[in-house]
Amino acid sequence: MYGKNASPNTESPPHAPAPGALLADTSRGDRVGEFRGVAGPYWSLRPVGGGREWEVEPRYVRPASLMEQLRARTARLNARSRGEVL
């Protein structure tokens, strides 16, 4: 499923954003994650509510929309209220 819906950016690879910036991974169905850093040719993203990091090529990343940011932050706050995130 992920490979079929992947829509790479046609622009040149963007510069790395600031750590903690919320980005959408278009190769994984617009999954939102926090930018953690650069790992070779890949960018490391982590789910906003905590969890396992994943790596993605920069061409498959775009800034998260305001709605996506709100959903991700709300999910993190809900997880924190349940004691799942510190």
The first five atom37 places (N, CA, C, CB, O) and aatype in JSON, in Angstrom:
{
  "aatype": [12, 18, 7, 11, 2, 0, 15, 14, 2, 16, 6, 15, 14, 14, 8, 0, 14, 0, 14, 7, 0, 10, 10, 0, 3, 16, 15, 1, 7, 3, 1, 19, 7, 6, 13, 1, 7, 19, 0, 7, 14, 18, 17, 15, 10, 1, 14, 19, 7, 7, 7, 1, 6, 17, 6, 19, 6, 14, 1, 18, 19, 1, 14, 0, 15, 10, 12, 6, 5, 10, 1, 0, 1, 16, 0, 1, 10, 2, 0, 1, 15, 1, 7, 6, 19, 10],
  "atom_mask": [
    [1, 1, 1, 1, 1],
    [1, 1, 1, 1, 1],
    [1, 1, 1, 0, 1],
    [1, 1, 1, 1, 1],
    [1, 1, 1, 1, 1],
    [1, 1, 1, 1, 1],
    [1, 1, 1, 1, 1],
    [1, 1, 1, 1, 1],
    [1, 1, 1, 1, 1],
    [1, 1, 1, 1, 1],
    [1, 1, 1, 1, 1],
    [1, 1, 1, 1, 1],
    [1, 1, 1, 1, 1],
    [1, 1, 1, 1, 1],
    [1, 1, 1, 1, 1],
    [1, 1, 1, 1, 1],
    [1, 1, 1, 1, 1],
    [1, 1, 1, 1, 1],
    [1, 1, 1, 1, 1],
    [1, 1, 1, 0, 1],
    [1, 1, 1, 1, 1],
    [1, 1, 1, 1, 1],
    [1, 1, 1, 1, 1],
    [1, 1, 1, 1, 1],
    [1, 1, 1, 1, 1],
    [1, 1, 1, 1, 1],
    [1, 1, 1, 1, 1],
    [1, 1, 1, 1, 1],
    [1, 1, 1, 0, 1],
    [1, 1, 1, 1, 1],
    [1, 1, 1, 1, 1],
    [1, 1, 1, 1, 1],
    [1, 1, 1, 0, 1],
    [1, 1, 1, 1, 1],
    [1, 1, 1, 1, 1],
    [1, 1, 1, 1, 1],
    [1, 1, 1, 0, 1],
    [1, 1, 1, 1, 1],
    [1, 1, 1, 1, 1],
    [1, 1, 1, 0, 1],
    [1, 1, 1, 1, 1],
    [1, 1, 1, 1, 1],
    [1, 1, 1, 1, 1],
    [1, 1, 1, 1, 1],
    [1, 1, 1, 1, 1],
    [1, 1, 1, 1, 1],
    [1, 1, 1, 1, 1],
    [1, 1, 1, 1, 1],
    [1, 1, 1, 0, 1],
    [1, 1, 1, 0, 1],
    [1, 1, 1, 0, 1],
    [1, 1, 1, 1, 1],
    [1, 1, 1, 1, 1],
    [1, 1, 1, 1, 1],
    [1, 1, 1, 1, 1],
    [1, 1, 1, 1, 1],
    [1, 1, 1, 1, 1],
    [1, 1, 1, 1, 1],
    [1, 1, 1, 1, 1],
    [1, 1, 1, 1, 1],
    [1, 1, 1, 1, 1],
    [1, 1, 1, 1, 1],
    [1, 1, 1, 1, 1],
    [1, 1, 1, 1, 1],
    [1, 1, 1, 1, 1],
    [1, 1, 1, 1, 1],
    [1, 1, 1, 1, 1],
    [1, 1, 1, 1, 1],
    [1, 1, 1, 1, 1],
    [1, 1, 1, 1, 1],
    [1, 1, 1, 1, 1],
    [1, 1, 1, 1, 1],
    [1, 1, 1, 1, 1],
    [1, 1, 1, 1, 1],
    [1, 1, 1, 1, 1],
    [1, 1, 1, 1, 1],
    [1, 1, 1, 1, 1],
    [1, 1, 1, 1, 1],
    [1, 1, 1, 1, 1],
    [1, 1, 1, 1, 1],
    [1, 1, 1, 1, 1],
    [1, 1, 1, 1, 1],
    [1, 1, 1, 0, 1],
    [1, 1, 1, 1, 1],
    [1, 1, 1, 1, 1],
    [1, 1, 1, 1, 1]
  ],
  "atom_positions": [
    [[0.82, -1.18, 0.0], [0.0, 0.0, 0.0], [0.87, 1.25, 0.0], [-0.93, -0.01, 1.19], [0.57, 2.2, -0.72]],
    [[1.92, 1.28, 0.78], [2.7, 2.49, 0.9], [3.35, 2.88, -0.42], [3.76, 2.33, 1.96], [3.33, 4.05, -0.8]],
    [[3.93, 1.92, -1.11], [4.61, 2.23, -2.35], [3.68, 2.74, -3.44], [0.0, 0.0, 0.0], [4.08, 3.59, -4.24]],
    [[2.45, 2.25, -3.47], [1.52, 2.66, -4.51], [1.05, 4.1, -4.33], [0.32, 1.74, -4.52], [0.78, 4.78, -5.32]],
    [[0.96, 4.57, -3.1], [0.47, 5.91, -2.84], [1.59, 6.93, -2.7], [-0.36, 5.91, -1.59], [1.34, 8.11, -2.44]],
    [[2.82, 6.5, -2.87], [3.95, 7.41, -2.7], [3.93, 8.47, -3.8], [5.29, 6.63, -2.72], [3.77, 8.15, -4.98]],
    [[4.08, 9.7, -3.39], [4.13, 10.8, -4.36], [5.34, 11.65, -4.05], [2.82, 11.65, -4.33], [5.28, 12.56, -3.22]],
    [[6.46, 11.37, -4.73], [7.68, 12.12, -4.42], [7.54, 13.58, -4.82], [8.88, 11.5, -5.13], [6.84, 13.92, -5.77]],
    [[8.21, 14.44, -4.07], [8.27, 15.85, -4.42], [9.11, 15.98, -5.68], [8.85, 16.71, -3.26], [10.1, 15.26, -5.85]],
    [[8.74, 16.88, -6.57], [9.49, 17.09, -7.8], [10.57, 18.14, -7.62], [8.56, 17.49, -8.92], [11.4, 18.33, -8.51]],
    [[10.58, 18.82, -6.5], [11.56, 19.85, -6.22], [12.89, 19.21, -5.82], [11.07, 20.79, -5.13], [12.95, 18.02, -5.53]],
    [[13.95, 20.01, -5.81], [15.23, 19.51, -5.32], [15.1, 19.22, -3.83], [16.37, 20.55, -5.6], [14.26, 19.81, -3.15]],
    [[15.93, 18.3, -3.31], [15.81, 17.96, -1.89], [15.93, 19.2, -1.01], [16.9, 16.93, -1.49], [16.85, 20.01, -1.17]],
    [[14.99, 19.36, -0.09], [15.0, 20.54, 0.77], [16.12, 20.48, 1.8], [13.66, 20.69, 1.48], [16.7, 19.43, 2.07]],
    [[16.41, 21.62, 2.37], [17.38, 21.67, 3.46], [16.73, 21.07, 4.7], [17.86, 23.13, 3.73], [15.51, 21.13, 4.86]],
    [[17.53, 20.51, 5.55], [17.01, 19.88, 6.76], [16.34, 20.93, 7.65], [18.15, 19.16, 7.53], [16.9, 22.0, 7.87]],
    [[15.15, 20.62, 8.14], [14.46, 21.55, 9.03], [15.05, 21.5, 10.45], [12.96, 21.24, 9.08], [15.95, 20.71, 10.73]],
    [[14.54, 22.34, 11.29], [14.97, 22.35, 12.7], [14.47, 21.09, 13.39], [14.45, 23.63, 13.43], [13.37, 20.62, 13.09]],
    [[15.24, 20.54, 14.32], [14.76, 19.38, 15.08], [13.43, 19.7, 15.76], [15.82, 18.94, 16.13], [13.25, 20.78, 16.33]],
    [[12.51, 18.74, 15.69], [11.19, 18.92, 16.29], [10.14, 19.42, 15.31], [0.0, 0.0, 0.0], [8.96, 19.42, 15.64]],
    [[10.55, 19.83, 14.11], [9.59, 20.29, 13.11], [8.69, 19.12, 12.71], [10.32, 20.88, 11.86], [9.16, 17.99, 12.6]],
    [[7.42, 19.4, 12.51], [6.48, 18.36, 12.12], [6.44, 18.25, 10.6], [5.07, 18.66, 12.69], [6.21, 19.23, 9.89]],
    [[6.66, 17.02, 10.12], [6.71, 16.74, 8.7], [5.79, 15.58, 8.36], [8.15, 16.44, 8.25], [5.53, 14.71, 9.2]],
    [[5.3, 15.57, 7.13], [4.46, 14.47, 6.64], [5.28, 13.63, 5.67], [3.15, 15.0, 5.96], [5.92, 14.17, 4.76]],
    [[5.27, 12.33, 5.87], [5.99, 11.38, 5.02], [5.01, 10.86, 3.97], [6.6, 10.19, 5.87], [4.13, 10.05, 4.28]],
    [[5.15, 11.32, 2.72], [4.21, 10.94, 1.67], [4.39, 9.49, 1.22], [4.36, 11.86, 0.48], [3.5, 8.93, 0.59]],
    [[5.52, 8.88, 1.54], [5.73, 7.48, 1.17], [5.02, 6.53, 2.13], [7.22, 7.15, 1.13], [4.94, 5.33, 1.88]],
    [[4.51, 7.05, 3.23], [3.79, 6.25, 4.22], [2.41, 6.82, 4.49], [4.59, 6.16, 5.53], [1.97, 6.89, 5.64]],
    [[1.73, 7.23, 3.45], [0.36, 7.71, 3.6], [0.25, 9.0, 4.39], [0.0, 0.0, 0.0], [-0.69, 9.16, 5.17]],
    [[1.18, 9.91, 4.21], [1.19, 11.21, 4.9], [1.3, 11.07, 6.42], [-0.06, 11.98, 4.55], [0.73, 11.86, 7.17]],
    [[2.02, 10.07, 6.86], [2.27, 9.87, 8.29], [3.08, 11.06, 8.83], [3.03, 8.53, 8.55], [4.09, 11.44, 8.24]],
    [[2.64, 11.63, 9.93], [3.28, 12.81, 10.51], [4.28, 12.39, 11.57], [2.23, 13.78, 11.11], [4.01, 11.51, 12.39]],
    [[5.45, 13.03, 11.54], [6.47, 12.75, 12.53], [7.31, 13.98, 12.81], [0.0, 0.0, 0.0], [7.32, 14.93, 12.03]],
    [[8.0, 13.94, 13.94], [8.92, 15.02, 14.31], [10.26, 14.75, 13.64], [9.08, 15.12, 15.88], [10.75, 13.62, 13.64]],
    [[10.85, 15.78, 13.08], [12.18, 15.65, 12.5], [13.18, 15.49, 13.63], [12.54, 16.88, 11.6], [13.19, 16.28, 14.58]],
    [[14.02, 14.46, 13.54], [15.0, 14.17, 14.59], [16.43, 14.46, 14.14], [14.89, 12.73, 15.03], [17.28, 14.79, 14.96]],
    [[16.71, 14.33, 12.84], [18.06, 14.56, 12.36], [18.3, 13.88, 11.03], [0.0, 0.0, 0.0], [17.42, 13.24, 10.46]],
    [[19.52, 14.03, 10.55], [19.93, 13.46, 9.27], [20.77, 12.22, 9.54], [20.72, 14.49, 8.42], [21.67, 12.23, 10.38]],
    [[20.46, 11.15, 8.83], [21.21, 9.9, 8.95], [21.65, 9.49, 7.55], [20.35, 8.76, 9.62], [20.94, 8.76, 6.85]],
    [[22.81, 9.97, 7.14], [23.29, 9.71, 5.79], [22.39, 10.42, 4.79], [0.0, 0.0, 0.0], [22.16, 11.63, 4.93]],
    [[21.87, 9.7, 3.79], [20.99, 10.35, 2.81], [19.53, 10.42, 3.28], [21.06, 9.6, 1.5], [18.67, 10.9, 2.54]],
    [[19.25, 9.95, 4.48], [17.87, 9.89, 4.98], [17.64, 10.88, 6.1], [17.55, 8.48, 5.45], [18.57, 11.35, 6.76]],
    [[16.38, 11.18, 6.31], [15.96, 11.99, 7.46], [15.27, 11.06, 8.45], [15.01, 13.16, 7.04], [14.5, 10.19, 8.06]],
    [[15.54, 11.25, 9.73], [14.92, 10.46, 10.79], [13.7, 11.2, 11.32], [15.91, 10.16, 11.93], [13.78, 12.38, 11.68]],
    [[12.58, 10.5, 11.36], [11.34, 11.05, 11.9], [10.87, 10.15, 13.03], [10.25, 11.18, 10.81], [11.13, 8.94, 13.03]],
    [[10.17, 10.73, 13.99], [9.64, 9.98, 15.13], [8.18, 10.35, 15.29], [10.44, 10.27, 16.44], [7.83, 11.52, 15.16]],
    [[7.31, 9.38, 15.59], [5.91, 9.72, 15.82], [5.78, 10.76, 16.93], [5.1, 8.45, 16.18], [6.54, 10.74, 17.9]],
    [[4.85, 11.67, 16.78], [4.68, 12.76, 17.73], [4.31, 12.23, 19.11], [3.61, 13.74, 17.24], [4.75, 12.77, 20.12]],
    [[3.51, 11.18, 19.18], [3.1, 10.62, 20.46], [4.13, 9.67, 21.05], [0.0, 0.0, 0.0], [3.85, 9.01, 22.05]],
    [[5.3, 9.6, 20.47], [6.32, 8.67, 20.93], [6.29, 7.4, 20.12], [0.0, 0.0, 0.0], [5.29, 7.1, 19.46]],
    [[7.34, 6.67, 20.15], [7.4, 5.43, 19.4], [8.69, 5.31, 18.63], [0.0, 0.0, 0.0], [9.65, 6.06, 18.84]],
    [[8.7, 4.36, 17.75], [9.91, 4.0, 17.01], [10.16, 4.96, 15.85], [9.79, 2.57, 16.49], [9.26, 5.27, 15.08]],
    [[11.39, 5.43, 15.75], [11.78, 6.31, 14.66], [11.81, 5.54, 13.35], [13.16, 6.95, 14.93], [11.98, 4.32, 13.34]],
    [[11.65, 6.26, 12.25], [11.82, 5.68, 10.94], [12.61, 6.65, 10.07], [10.46, 5.34, 10.29], [12.7, 7.84, 10.37]],
    [[13.18, 6.12, 9.01], [13.97, 6.95, 8.1], [13.25, 7.05, 6.77], [15.39, 6.36, 7.9], [12.58, 6.12, 6.33]],
    [[13.41, 8.22, 6.14], [12.74, 8.48, 4.87], [13.65, 9.36, 4.01], [11.35, 9.17, 5.09], [14.42, 10.17, 4.52]],
    [[13.55, 9.18, 2.71], [14.29, 10.04, 1.79], [13.66, 11.43, 1.83], [14.28, 9.46, 0.35], [12.44, 11.55, 1.87]],
    [[14.47, 12.47, 1.82], [13.94, 13.84, 1.9], [12.94, 14.18, 0.79], [15.07, 14.82, 1.84], [12.07, 15.03, 0.99]],
    [[13.04, 13.54, -0.36], [12.11, 13.86, -1.45], [10.69, 13.42, -1.15], [12.58, 13.22, -2.73], [9.76, 13.88, -1.81]],
    [[10.48, 12.54, -0.17], [9.15, 12.08, 0.2], [8.59, 12.83, 1.4], [9.18, 10.6, 0.48], [7.58, 12.41, 1.98]],
    [[9.22, 13.92, 1.79], [8.8, 14.66, 2.99], [8.29, 16.04, 2.59], [9.97, 14.78, 4.0], [8.85, 16.69, 1.71]],
    [[7.24, 16.45, 3.26], [6.72, 17.8, 3.09], [6.34, 18.33, 4.46], [5.49, 17.83, 2.11], [6.12, 17.55, 5.38]],
    [[6.25, 19.66, 4.6], [5.8, 20.2, 5.89], [4.37, 19.74, 6.18], [5.87, 21.76, 5.89], [3.54, 19.68, 5.28]],
    [[4.11, 19.42, 7.41], [2.76, 19.02, 7.8], [1.83, 20.22, 7.74], [2.75, 18.4, 9.23], [2.21, 21.33, 8.1]],
    [[0.61, 19.98, 7.27], [-0.38, 21.06, 7.22], [-0.8, 21.41, 8.65], [-1.63, 20.64, 6.37], [-0.52, 20.67, 9.6]],
    [[-1.46, 22.54, 8.79], [-1.9, 22.95, 10.13], [-2.83, 21.92, 10.75], [-2.6, 24.31, 10.06], [-2.75, 21.66, 11.95]],
    [[-3.72, 21.33, 9.95], [-4.64, 20.31, 10.46], [-3.86, 19.07, 10.91], [-5.68, 19.93, 9.4], [-4.17, 18.5, 11.96]],
    [[-2.88, 18.65, 10.14], [-2.06, 17.5, 10.51], [-1.28, 17.77, 11.79], [-1.1, 17.13, 9.38], [-1.14, 16.89, 12.63]],
    [[-0.77, 18.98, 11.93], [-0.05, 19.35, 13.15], [-0.97, 19.31, 14.36], [0.56, 20.75, 13.0], [-0.59, 18.8, 15.41]],
    [[-2.17, 19.83, 14.2], [-3.14, 19.83, 15.31], [-3.49, 18.41, 15.72], [-4.41, 20.6, 14.91], [-3.54, 18.1, 16.91]],
    [[-3.74, 17.54, 14.74], [-4.07, 16.14, 15.05], [-2.92, 15.45, 15.78], [-4.4, 15.37, 13.77], [-3.14, 14.73, 16.76]],
    [[-1.7, 15.67, 15.3], [-0.54, 15.03, 15.91], [-0.32, 15.51, 17.34], [0.72, 15.3, 15.07], [-0.05, 14.72, 18.23]],
    [[-0.45, 16.81, 17.55], [-0.24, 17.34, 18.9], [-1.36, 16.92, 19.85], [-0.16, 18.87, 18.86], [-1.1, 16.66, 21.03]],
    [[-2.57, 16.84, 19.35], [-3.68, 16.37, 20.18], [-3.48, 14.91, 20.56], [-5.03, 16.55, 19.44], [-3.72, 14.52, 21.7]],
    [[-3.03, 14.1, 19.61], [-2.76, 12.68, 19.9], [-1.67, 12.56, 20.96], [-2.34, 11.93, 18.63], [-1.76, 11.69, 21.83]],
    [[-0.65, 13.41, 20.9], [0.42, 13.38, 21.9], [-0.11, 13.76, 23.28], [1.57, 14.32, 21.5], [0.21, 13.11, 24.27]],
    [[-0.91, 14.8, 23.34], [-1.47, 15.22, 24.63], [-2.38, 14.16, 25.21], [-2.24, 16.54, 24.47], [-2.37, 13.93, 26.42]],
    [[-3.17, 13.5, 24.37], [-4.03, 12.42, 24.85], [-3.19, 11.26, 25.39], [-4.96, 11.93, 23.73], [-3.52, 10.7, 26.43]],
    [[-2.13, 10.9, 24.68], [-1.25, 9.81, 25.15], [-0.59, 10.2, 26.46], [-0.17, 9.48, 24.09], [-0.44, 9.37, 27.36]],
    [[-0.21, 11.47, 26.58], [0.42, 11.94, 27.82], [-0.57, 11.88, 28.99], [0.94, 13.38, 27.65], [-0.19, 11.51, 30.1]],
    [[-1.82, 12.23, 28.74], [-2.81, 12.19, 29.82], [-3.1, 10.76, 30.28], [-4.11, 12.86, 29.37], [-3.52, 10.54, 31.41]],
    [[-2.87, 9.8, 29.38], [-3.05, 8.38, 29.75], [-1.79, 7.8, 30.38], [-3.44, 7.55, 28.52], [-1.79, 6.64, 30.78]],
    [[-0.72, 8.59, 30.47], [0.53, 8.12, 31.06], [1.41, 7.35, 30.09], [0.0, 0.0, 0.0], [2.36, 6.69, 30.52]],
    [[1.13, 7.42, 28.8], [1.92, 6.69, 27.82], [3.15, 7.46, 27.37], [1.07, 6.35, 26.62], [4.1, 6.86, 26.87]],
    [[3.15, 8.78, 27.55], [4.26, 9.63, 27.1], [4.67, 10.52, 28.26], [3.86, 10.48, 25.85], [3.81, 11.04, 28.98]],
    [[5.96, 10.71, 28.44], [6.44, 11.61, 29.49], [6.58, 13.0, 28.96], [7.76, 11.13, 30.06], [6.97, 13.9, 29.71]]
  ]
}
